[in-house]
Amino acid sequence: MAQPERNEQQRLRPAPLLFEPSAAVADPEHFFDLESMDDPKELLSRATELTLAFRAATDRAVEFQAIAAAQLADPRRFDRLTTADIARRAEWTEDYAVKMVEFGRSLLDEPRP
């Protein structure tokens, strides 16, 4: 099944993930109860659902990182940071920080719905 193309204006929202009990989280083999599923169809469905949710959450988190980087690098800020400072804080390379600042500025310039 082909994955539909993502429209620039349409953003995927992460599926709500329920928090697991602390006892289950402490067990390193426990991951959203996937290991206890016997039906491979059900396992594939749930694992795919989790994969899509984590991808969407990652995409949104990266966008927020970029926005924060652009705001921190804003020359109008008296306390602005250099891209080297931003890279150090975010554990990025400086080249990546430059790209993230540019990406964040493009997101900030987009008209909001």
A tleap script that builds the chain and sets N, CA, C and O, in Angstrom:
source leaprc.protein.ff14SB
mol = sequence {
  NMET ALA GLN PRO GLU ARG ASN GLU GLN GLN
  ARG LEU ARG PRO ALA PRO LEU LEU PHE GLU
  PRO SER ALA ALA VAL ALA ASP PRO GLU HIE
  PHE PHE ASP LEU GLU SER MET ASP ASP PRO
  LYS GLU LEU LEU SER ARG ALA THR GLU LEU
  THR LEU ALA PHE ARG ALA ALA THR ASP ARG
  ALA VAL GLU PHE GLN ALA ILE ALA ALA ALA
  GLN LEU ALA ASP PRO ARG ARG PHE ASP ARG
  LEU THR THR ALA ASP ILE ALA ARG ARG ALA
  GLU TRP THR GLU ASP TYR ALA VAL LYS MET
  VAL GLU PHE GLY ARG SER LEU LEU ASP GLU
  PRO ARG CPRO
}
set mol.1.N position { 0.843 -1.169 0.000 }
set mol.1.CA position { 0.000 0.000 0.000 }
set mol.1.C position { 0.893 1.238 0.000 }
set mol.1.O position { 1.767 1.376 0.856 }
set mol.2.N position { 0.677 2.128 -0.949 }
set mol.2.CA position { 1.498 3.332 -1.059 }
set mol.2.C position { 1.132 4.331 0.022 }
set mol.2.O position { -0.031 4.476 0.399 }
set mol.3.N position { 2.150 5.010 0.509 }
set mol.3.CA position { 1.914 6.021 1.551 }
set mol.3.C position { 1.463 7.305 0.873 }
set mol.3.O position { 2.114 7.750 -0.072 }
set mol.4.N position { 0.364 7.922 1.324 }
set mol.4.CA position { -0.109 9.144 0.686 }
set mol.4.C position { 0.903 10.262 0.874 }
set mol.4.O position { 1.593 10.337 1.891 }
set mol.5.N position { 0.979 11.143 -0.147 }
set mol.5.CA position { 1.885 12.280 -0.047 }
set mol.5.C position { 1.373 13.251 0.993 }
set mol.5.O position { 0.168 13.451 1.143 }
set mol.6.N position { 2.317 13.858 1.714 }
set mol.6.CA position { 1.955 14.821 2.758 }
set mol.6.C position { 1.833 16.200 2.158 }
set mol.6.O position { 2.762 16.691 1.515 }
set mol.7.N position { 0.715 16.812 2.361 }
set mol.7.CA position { 0.498 18.186 1.948 }
set mol.7.C position { 1.259 19.081 2.904 }
set mol.7.O position { 1.297 18.818 4.107 }
set mol.8.N position { 1.877 20.152 2.374 }
set mol.8.CA position { 2.643 21.064 3.226 }
set mol.8.C position { 1.773 21.646 4.332 }
set mol.8.O position { 2.241 21.821 5.457 }
set mol.9.N position { 0.519 21.947 4.029 }
set mol.9.CA position { -0.365 22.560 5.012 }
set mol.9.C position { -0.938 21.535 5.988 }
set mol.9.O position { -1.319 21.877 7.108 }
set mol.10.N position { -0.995 20.289 5.556 }
set mol.10.CA position { -1.580 19.240 6.400 }
set mol.10.C position { -0.476 18.564 7.192 }
set mol.10.O position { 0.505 18.089 6.620 }
set mol.11.N position { -0.629 18.522 8.480 }
set mol.11.CA position { 0.389 17.902 9.325 }
set mol.11.C position { -0.224 16.702 10.032 }
set mol.11.O position { -1.367 16.734 10.488 }
set mol.12.N position { 0.572 15.648 10.106 }
set mol.12.CA position { 0.119 14.470 10.837 }
set mol.12.C position { 0.179 14.751 12.320 }
set mol.12.O position { 1.144 15.340 12.807 }
set mol.13.N position { -0.814 14.347 13.019 }
set mol.13.CA position { -0.833 14.472 14.476 }
set mol.13.C position { -0.467 13.122 15.069 }
set mol.13.O position { -0.962 12.088 14.619 }
set mol.14.N position { 0.387 13.125 16.063 }
set mol.14.CA position { 0.727 11.845 16.688 }
set mol.14.C position { -0.503 11.212 17.332 }
set mol.14.O position { -1.338 11.898 17.922 }
set mol.15.N position { -0.594 9.907 17.209 }
set mol.15.CA position { -1.673 9.194 17.885 }
set mol.15.C position { -1.429 9.280 19.383 }
set mol.15.O position { -0.285 9.234 19.833 }
set mol.16.N position { -2.498 9.404 20.153 }
set mol.16.CA position { -2.285 9.470 21.598 }
set mol.16.C position { -1.693 8.154 22.109 }
set mol.16.O position { -2.194 7.069 21.812 }
set mol.17.N position { -0.640 8.279 22.867 }
set mol.17.CA position { -0.008 7.099 23.453 }
set mol.17.C position { -0.317 7.091 24.936 }
set mol.17.O position { -0.130 8.095 25.623 }
set mol.18.N position { -0.786 5.969 25.422 }
set mol.18.CA position { -1.110 5.851 26.833 }
set mol.18.C position { 0.158 5.558 27.614 }
set mol.18.O position { 1.001 4.772 27.180 }
set mol.19.N position { 0.284 6.191 28.761 }
set mol.19.CA position { 1.443 5.923 29.606 }
set mol.19.C position { 1.304 4.545 30.224 }
set mol.19.O position { 0.211 4.126 30.603 }
set mol.20.N position { 2.399 3.865 30.319 }
set mol.20.CA position { 2.395 2.526 30.872 }
set mol.20.C position { 2.668 2.588 32.365 }
set mol.20.O position { 3.316 3.520 32.841 }
set mol.21.N position { 2.181 1.605 33.104 }
set mol.21.CA position { 2.473 1.565 34.538 }
set mol.21.C position { 3.977 1.521 34.768 }
set mol.21.O position { 4.715 0.952 33.964 }
set mol.22.N position { 4.426 2.113 35.852 }
set mol.22.CA position { 5.866 2.200 36.114 }
set mol.22.C position { 6.524 0.828 36.221 }
set mol.22.O position { 7.688 0.680 35.847 }
set mol.23.N position { 5.820 -0.163 36.714 }
set mol.23.CA position { 6.390 -1.511 36.821 }
set mol.23.C position { 6.682 -2.078 35.431 }
set mol.23.O position { 7.692 -2.753 35.230 }
set mol.24.N position { 5.805 -1.804 34.488 }
set mol.24.CA position { 6.011 -2.303 33.131 }
set mol.24.C position { 7.152 -1.560 32.452 }
set mol.24.O position { 7.929 -2.167 31.716 }
set mol.25.N position { 7.264 -0.272 32.685 }
set mol.25.CA position { 8.328 0.523 32.078 }
set mol.25.C position { 9.690 0.091 32.608 }
set mol.25.O position { 10.680 0.141 31.878 }
set mol.26.N position { 9.751 -0.327 33.854 }
set mol.26.CA position { 11.016 -0.759 34.451 }
set mol.26.C position { 11.550 -2.025 33.782 }
set mol.26.O position { 12.756 -2.271 33.802 }
set mol.27.N position { 10.679 -2.817 33.199 }
set mol.27.CA position { 11.082 -4.040 32.517 }
set mol.27.C position { 11.593 -3.676 31.117 }
set mol.27.O position { 10.805 -3.225 30.286 }
set mol.28.N position { 12.895 -3.862 30.834 }
set mol.28.CA position { 13.440 -3.453 29.540 }
set mol.28.C position { 12.864 -4.230 28.354 }
set mol.28.O position { 12.958 -3.775 27.214 }
set mol.29.N position { 12.277 -5.382 28.611 }
set mol.29.CA position { 11.688 -6.175 27.541 }
set mol.29.C position { 10.265 -5.736 27.217 }
set mol.29.O position { 9.684 -6.198 26.235 }
set mol.30.N position { 9.706 -4.860 28.020 }
set mol.30.CA position { 8.316 -4.435 27.853 }
set mol.30.C position { 8.270 -3.187 26.986 }
set mol.30.O position { 8.886 -2.175 27.322 }
set mol.31.N position { 7.555 -3.246 25.887 }
set mol.31.CA position { 7.421 -2.090 25.019 }
set mol.31.C position { 5.997 -2.029 24.500 }
set mol.31.O position { 5.647 -2.700 23.529 }
set mol.32.N position { 5.186 -1.226 25.151 }
set mol.32.CA position { 3.784 -1.021 24.777 }
set mol.32.C position { 3.042 -2.343 24.628 }
set mol.32.O position { 2.128 -2.457 23.812 }
set mol.33.N position { 3.427 -3.323 25.401 }
set mol.33.CA position { 2.764 -4.626 25.450 }
set mol.33.C position { 2.860 -5.403 24.131 }
set mol.33.O position { 2.116 -6.362 23.925 }
set mol.34.N position { 3.760 -4.999 23.249 }
set mol.34.CA position { 3.890 -5.685 21.956 }
set mol.34.C position { 4.378 -7.117 22.122 }
set mol.34.O position { 3.963 -8.011 21.383 }
set mol.35.N position { 5.257 -7.332 23.090 }
set mol.35.CA position { 5.828 -8.670 23.258 }
set mol.35.C position { 4.793 -9.700 23.695 }
set mol.35.O position { 5.028 -10.901 23.565 }
set mol.36.N position { 3.661 -9.253 24.207 }
set mol.36.CA position { 2.644 -10.200 24.670 }
set mol.36.C position { 1.604 -10.518 23.596 }
set mol.36.O position { 0.714 -11.335 23.833 }
set mol.37.N position { 1.696 -9.895 22.432 }
set mol.37.CA position { 0.723 -10.146 21.365 }
set mol.37.C position { 1.094 -11.425 20.628 }
set mol.37.O position { 2.232 -11.598 20.191 }
set mol.38.N position { 0.116 -12.316 20.496 }
set mol.38.CA position { 0.340 -13.590 19.820 }
set mol.38.C position { -0.058 -13.548 18.350 }
set mol.38.O position { 0.515 -14.259 17.526 }
set mol.39.N position { -1.039 -12.716 18.025 }
set mol.39.CA position { -1.540 -12.629 16.658 }
set mol.39.C position { -0.628 -11.706 15.843 }
set mol.39.O position { -0.554 -10.513 16.140 }
set mol.40.N position { 0.067 -12.225 14.826 }
set mol.40.CA position { 0.981 -11.390 14.047 }
set mol.40.C position { 0.279 -10.240 13.322 }
set mol.40.O position { 0.879 -9.186 13.112 }
set mol.41.N position { -0.989 -10.433 12.938 }
set mol.41.CA position { -1.736 -9.345 12.288 }
set mol.41.C position { -1.956 -8.198 13.265 }
set mol.41.O position { -1.785 -7.029 12.919 }
set mol.42.N position { -2.333 -8.546 14.481 }
set mol.42.CA position { -2.539 -7.538 15.522 }
set mol.42.C position { -1.210 -6.862 15.879 }
set mol.42.O position { -1.155 -5.647 16.072 }
set mol.43.N position { -0.150 -7.654 15.964 }
set mol.43.CA position { 1.175 -7.120 16.275 }
set mol.43.C position { 1.631 -6.139 15.195 }
set mol.43.O position { 2.129 -5.057 15.506 }
set mol.44.N position { 1.462 -6.516 13.935 }
set mol.44.CA position { 1.846 -5.634 12.831 }
set mol.44.C position { 1.039 -4.346 12.861 }
set mol.44.O position { 1.584 -3.261 12.662 }
set mol.45.N position { -0.249 -4.466 13.109 }
set mol.45.CA position { -1.116 -3.292 13.158 }
set mol.45.C position { -0.703 -2.332 14.275 }
set mol.45.O position { -0.572 -1.129 14.048 }
set mol.46.N position { -0.501 -2.862 15.465 }
set mol.46.CA position { -0.134 -2.016 16.616 }
set mol.46.C position { 1.274 -1.441 16.456 }
set mol.46.O position { 1.506 -0.273 16.768 }
set mol.47.N position { 2.205 -2.249 15.975 }
set mol.47.CA position { 3.572 -1.761 15.773 }
set mol.47.C position { 3.605 -0.671 14.700 }
set mol.47.O position { 4.345 0.305 14.827 }
set mol.48.N position { 2.809 -0.838 13.654 }
set mol.48.CA position { 2.724 0.185 12.606 }
set mol.48.C position { 2.116 1.463 13.161 }
set mol.48.O position { 2.586 2.561 12.863 }
set mol.49.N position { 1.082 1.324 13.959 }
set mol.49.CA position { 0.446 2.485 14.594 }
set mol.49.C position { 1.462 3.249 15.456 }
set mol.49.O position { 1.529 4.477 15.406 }
set mol.50.N position { 2.234 2.522 16.231 }
set mol.50.CA position { 3.261 3.155 17.066 }
set mol.50.C position { 4.342 3.822 16.219 }
set mol.50.O position { 4.792 4.924 16.531 }
set mol.51.N position { 4.756 3.148 15.148 }
set mol.51.CA position { 5.774 3.711 14.262 }
set mol.51.C position { 5.308 5.033 13.677 }
set mol.51.O position { 6.057 6.009 13.677 }
set mol.52.N position { 4.086 5.075 13.180 }
set mol.52.CA position { 3.548 6.305 12.597 }
set mol.52.C position { 3.416 7.403 13.645 }
set mol.52.O position { 3.694 8.569 13.367 }
set mol.53.N position { 2.995 7.032 14.840 }
set mol.53.CA position { 2.854 8.019 15.914 }
set mol.53.C position { 4.209 8.601 16.299 }
set mol.53.O position { 4.337 9.810 16.494 }
set mol.54.N position { 5.220 7.742 16.408 }
set mol.54.CA position { 6.552 8.234 16.767 }
set mol.54.C position { 7.152 9.084 15.650 }
set mol.54.O position { 7.827 10.076 15.922 }
set mol.55.N position { 6.912 8.701 14.394 }
set mol.55.CA position { 7.408 9.523 13.278 }
set mol.55.C position { 6.770 10.902 13.299 }
set mol.55.O position { 7.460 11.910 13.147 }
set mol.56.N position { 5.456 10.952 13.488 }
set mol.56.CA position { 4.758 12.236 13.527 }
set mol.56.C position { 5.242 13.073 14.705 }
set mol.56.O position { 5.438 14.281 14.577 }
set mol.57.N position { 5.432 12.432 15.845 }
set mol.57.CA position { 5.924 13.156 17.024 }
set mol.57.C position { 7.341 13.674 16.778 }
set mol.57.O position { 7.677 14.785 17.188 }
set mol.58.N position { 8.162 12.879 16.117 }
set mol.58.CA position { 9.525 13.311 15.796 }
set mol.58.C position { 9.504 14.509 14.860 }
set mol.58.O position { 10.240 15.474 15.066 }
set mol.59.N position { 8.663 14.449 13.833 }
set mol.59.CA position { 8.554 15.573 12.895 }
set mol.59.C position { 8.177 16.860 13.614 }
set mol.59.O position { 8.766 17.914 13.375 }
set mol.60.N position { 7.193 16.763 14.492 }
set mol.60.CA position { 6.752 17.961 15.231 }
set mol.60.C position { 7.840 18.452 16.174 }
set mol.60.O position { 8.055 19.658 16.292 }
set mol.61.N position { 8.524 17.544 16.841 }
set mol.61.CA position { 9.592 17.942 17.759 }
set mol.61.C position { 10.720 18.643 17.005 }
set mol.61.O position { 11.277 19.622 17.500 }
set mol.62.N position { 11.061 18.153 15.817 }
set mol.62.CA position { 12.103 18.788 15.009 }
set mol.62.C position { 11.667 20.190 14.600 }
set mol.62.O position { 12.477 21.117 14.604 }
set mol.63.N position { 10.393 20.351 14.247 }
set mol.63.CA position { 9.896 21.685 13.905 }
set mol.63.C position { 10.022 22.635 15.089 }
set mol.63.O position { 10.413 23.791 14.923 }
set mol.64.N position { 9.694 22.155 16.275 }
set mol.64.CA position { 9.817 23.009 17.459 }
set mol.64.C position { 11.281 23.308 17.775 }
set mol.64.O position { 11.600 24.408 18.226 }
set mol.65.N position { 12.172 22.345 17.543 }
set mol.65.CA position { 13.603 22.609 17.713 }
set mol.65.C position { 14.045 23.721 16.763 }
set mol.65.O position { 14.778 24.629 17.157 }
set mol.66.N position { 13.598 23.643 15.517 }
set mol.66.CA position { 13.984 24.639 14.520 }
set mol.66.C position { 13.449 26.018 14.886 }
set mol.66.O position { 14.158 27.015 14.752 }
set mol.67.N position { 12.214 26.078 15.344 }
set mol.67.CA position { 11.631 27.357 15.757 }
set mol.67.C position { 12.419 27.937 16.921 }
set mol.67.O position { 12.736 29.127 16.928 }
set mol.68.N position { 12.735 27.110 17.897 }
set mol.68.CA position { 13.504 27.585 19.052 }
set mol.68.C position { 14.885 28.065 18.615 }
set mol.68.O position { 15.364 29.092 19.095 }
set mol.69.N position { 15.526 27.333 17.711 }
set mol.69.CA position { 16.847 27.737 17.223 }
set mol.69.C position { 16.768 29.082 16.512 }
set mol.69.O position { 17.628 29.942 16.706 }
set mol.70.N position { 15.740 29.266 15.690 }
set mol.70.CA position { 15.572 30.543 14.987 }
set mol.70.C position { 15.326 31.679 15.969 }
set mol.70.O position { 15.864 32.773 15.801 }
set mol.71.N position { 14.531 31.428 16.976 }
set mol.71.CA position { 14.264 32.468 17.975 }
set mol.71.C position { 15.525 32.808 18.759 }
set mol.71.O position { 15.788 33.979 19.034 }
set mol.72.N position { 16.305 31.796 19.120 }
set mol.72.CA position { 17.540 32.039 19.872 }
set mol.72.C position { 18.588 32.777 19.039 }
set mol.72.O position { 19.410 33.512 19.587 }
set mol.73.N position { 18.563 32.586 17.720 }
set mol.73.CA position { 19.538 33.229 16.837 }
set mol.73.C position { 19.057 34.583 16.310 }
set mol.73.O position { 19.780 35.249 15.570 }
set mol.74.N position { 17.858 34.988 16.680 }
set mol.74.CA position { 17.279 36.245 16.180 }
set mol.74.C position { 18.184 37.424 16.542 }
set mol.74.O position { 18.452 37.656 17.721 }
set mol.75.N position { 18.657 38.169 15.542 }
set mol.75.CA position { 19.562 39.289 15.823 }
set mol.75.C position { 18.905 40.412 16.628 }
set mol.75.O position { 19.606 41.267 17.169 }
set mol.76.N position { 17.590 40.424 16.716 }
set mol.76.CA position { 16.904 41.456 17.509 }
set mol.76.C position { 16.944 41.158 18.999 }
set mol.76.O position { 16.630 42.026 19.813 }
set mol.77.N position { 17.323 39.956 19.358 }
set mol.77.CA position { 17.413 39.586 20.779 }
set mol.77.C position { 18.718 40.097 21.362 }
set mol.77.O position { 19.779 39.933 20.760 }
set mol.78.N position { 18.644 40.707 22.517 }
set mol.78.CA position { 19.872 41.171 23.167 }
set mol.78.C position { 20.710 39.999 23.666 }
set mol.78.O position { 21.925 40.115 23.827 }
set mol.79.N position { 20.050 38.872 23.907 }
set mol.79.CA position { 20.745 37.687 24.418 }
set mol.79.C position { 20.848 36.582 23.366 }
set mol.79.O position { 20.900 35.396 23.693 }
set mol.80.N position { 20.877 36.992 22.103 }
set mol.80.CA position { 20.883 35.978 21.039 }
set mol.80.C position { 22.116 35.093 21.137 }
set mol.80.O position { 23.152 35.477 21.678 }
set mol.81.N position { 21.959 33.897 20.592 }
set mol.81.CA position { 23.055 32.923 20.598 }
set mol.81.C position { 23.631 32.778 19.195 }
set mol.81.O position { 22.927 32.964 18.202 }
set mol.82.N position { 24.883 32.454 19.125 }
set mol.82.CA position { 25.491 32.132 17.836 }
set mol.82.C position { 25.067 30.720 17.449 }
set mol.82.O position { 24.597 29.946 18.282 }
set mol.83.N position { 25.243 30.403 16.171 }
set mol.83.CA position { 24.908 29.036 15.756 }
set mol.83.C position { 25.823 28.022 16.445 }
set mol.83.O position { 25.424 26.879 16.672 }
set mol.84.N position { 27.038 28.432 16.775 }
set mol.84.CA position { 27.940 27.528 17.512 }
set mol.84.C position { 27.379 27.237 18.905 }
set mol.84.O position { 27.428 26.100 19.375 }
set mol.85.N position { 26.841 28.278 19.566 }
set mol.85.CA position { 26.234 28.083 20.890 }
set mol.85.C position { 25.003 27.181 20.801 }
set mol.85.O position { 24.807 26.292 21.629 }
set mol.86.N position { 24.183 27.427 19.783 }
set mol.86.CA position { 22.973 26.614 19.595 }
set mol.86.C position { 23.374 25.164 19.325 }
set mol.86.O position { 22.786 24.238 19.883 }
set mol.87.N position { 24.369 24.974 18.474 }
set mol.87.CA position { 24.840 23.617 18.158 }
set mol.87.C position { 25.315 22.903 19.413 }
set mol.87.O position { 25.013 21.727 19.614 }
set mol.88.N position { 26.044 23.599 20.244 }
set mol.88.CA position { 26.552 22.998 21.482 }
set mol.88.C position { 25.392 22.597 22.397 }
set mol.88.O position { 25.385 21.498 22.950 }
set mol.89.N position { 24.415 23.491 22.553 }
set mol.89.CA position { 23.275 23.201 23.437 }
set mol.89.C position { 22.439 22.028 22.935 }
set mol.89.O position { 21.975 21.206 23.725 }
set mol.90.N position { 22.252 21.954 21.626 }
set mol.90.CA position { 21.390 20.912 21.051 }
set mol.90.C position { 22.159 19.656 20.649 }
set mol.90.O position { 21.572 18.687 20.168 }
set mol.91.N position { 23.480 19.679 20.850 }
set mol.91.CA position { 24.334 18.554 20.462 }
set mol.91.C position { 24.254 18.286 18.956 }
set mol.91.O position { 24.136 17.144 18.512 }
set mol.92.N position { 24.324 19.387 18.181 }
set mol.92.CA position { 24.341 19.341 16.724 }
set mol.92.C position { 25.711 19.786 16.250 }
set mol.92.O position { 26.520 20.292 17.028 }
set mol.93.N position { 25.963 19.586 14.945 }
set mol.93.CA position { 27.119 20.241 14.333 }
set mol.93.C position { 26.710 21.683 14.045 }
set mol.93.O position { 25.522 21.998 13.989 }
set mol.94.N position { 27.691 22.546 13.864 }
set mol.94.CA position { 27.354 23.942 13.577 }
set mol.94.C position { 26.654 24.075 12.219 }
set mol.94.O position { 25.758 24.905 12.067 }
set mol.95.N position { 27.052 23.273 11.244 }
set mol.95.CA position { 26.389 23.309 9.933 }
set mol.95.C position { 24.909 22.950 10.059 }
set mol.95.O position { 24.052 23.572 9.433 }
set mol.96.N position { 24.626 21.942 10.873 }
set mol.96.CA position { 23.234 21.539 11.083 }
set mol.96.C position { 22.467 22.640 11.811 }
set mol.96.O position { 21.299 22.885 11.509 }
set mol.97.N position { 23.105 23.296 12.755 }
set mol.97.CA position { 22.455 24.392 13.482 }
set mol.97.C position { 22.082 25.519 12.524 }
set mol.97.O position { 21.007 26.106 12.648 }
set mol.98.N position { 22.958 25.825 11.577 }
set mol.98.CA position { 22.657 26.861 10.575 }
set mol.98.C position { 21.413 26.470 9.784 }
set mol.98.O position { 20.523 27.293 9.573 }
set mol.99.N position { 21.352 25.213 9.346 }
set mol.99.CA position { 20.193 24.736 8.581 }
set mol.99.C position { 18.918 24.768 9.427 }
set mol.99.O position { 17.848 25.123 8.932 }
set mol.100.N position { 19.038 24.398 10.694 }
set mol.100.CA position { 17.866 24.415 11.569 }
set mol.100.C position { 17.379 25.840 11.817 }
set mol.100.O position { 16.171 26.072 11.872 }
set mol.101.N position { 18.290 26.795 11.966 }
set mol.101.CA position { 17.893 28.198 12.136 }
set mol.101.C position { 17.146 28.662 10.889 }
set mol.101.O position { 16.106 29.313 10.997 }
set mol.102.N position { 17.665 28.334 9.712 }
set mol.102.CA position { 16.996 28.709 8.460 }
set mol.102.C position { 15.614 28.063 8.370 }
set mol.102.O position { 14.640 28.719 7.999 }
set mol.103.N position { 15.534 26.783 8.710 }
set mol.103.CA position { 14.256 26.070 8.681 }
set mol.103.C position { 13.281 26.700 9.672 }
set mol.103.O position { 12.109 26.899 9.353 }
set mol.104.N position { 13.758 27.009 10.853 }
set mol.104.CA position { 12.906 27.642 11.859 }
set mol.104.C position { 12.394 28.994 11.405 }
set mol.104.O position { 11.234 29.331 11.638 }
set mol.105.N position { 13.253 29.774 10.757 }
set mol.105.CA position { 12.812 31.080 10.238 }
set mol.105.C position { 11.729 30.903 9.186 }
set mol.105.O position { 10.773 31.677 9.138 }
set mol.106.N position { 11.876 29.882 8.339 }
set mol.106.CA position { 10.843 29.640 7.322 }
set mol.106.C position { 9.521 29.239 7.980 }
set mol.106.O position { 8.451 29.624 7.507 }
set mol.107.N position { 9.590 28.479 9.056 }
set mol.107.CA position { 8.366 28.100 9.771 }
set mol.107.C position { 7.732 29.306 10.448 }
set mol.107.O position { 6.508 29.440 10.468 }
set mol.108.N position { 8.559 30.181 11.002 }
set mol.108.CA position { 8.031 31.371 11.671 }
set mol.108.C position { 7.421 32.354 10.676 }
set mol.108.O position { 6.512 33.108 11.024 }
set mol.109.N position { 7.919 32.348 9.436 }
set mol.109.CA position { 7.399 33.258 8.412 }
set mol.109.C position { 6.112 32.760 7.774 }
set mol.109.O position { 5.404 33.531 7.127 }
set mol.110.N position { 5.798 31.469 7.950 }
set mol.110.CA position { 4.568 30.903 7.379 }
set mol.110.C position { 3.352 31.529 8.030 }
set mol.110.O position { 3.335 31.741 9.243 }
set mol.111.N position { 2.322 31.831 7.227 }
set mol.111.CA position { 1.080 32.307 7.849 }
set mol.111.C position { 0.430 31.183 8.646 }
set mol.111.O position { 0.367 30.041 8.188 }
set mol.112.N position { -0.042 31.506 9.813 }
set mol.112.CA position { -0.688 30.495 10.669 }
set mol.112.C position { -2.161 30.378 10.303 }
set mol.112.O position { -2.798 31.370 9.948 }
set mol.113.N position { -2.708 29.147 10.391 }
set mol.113.CA position { -4.135 28.959 10.049 }
set mol.113.C position { -5.049 29.608 11.051 }
set mol.113.O position { -6.270 29.540 10.907 }
savepdb mol mol.pdb
quit
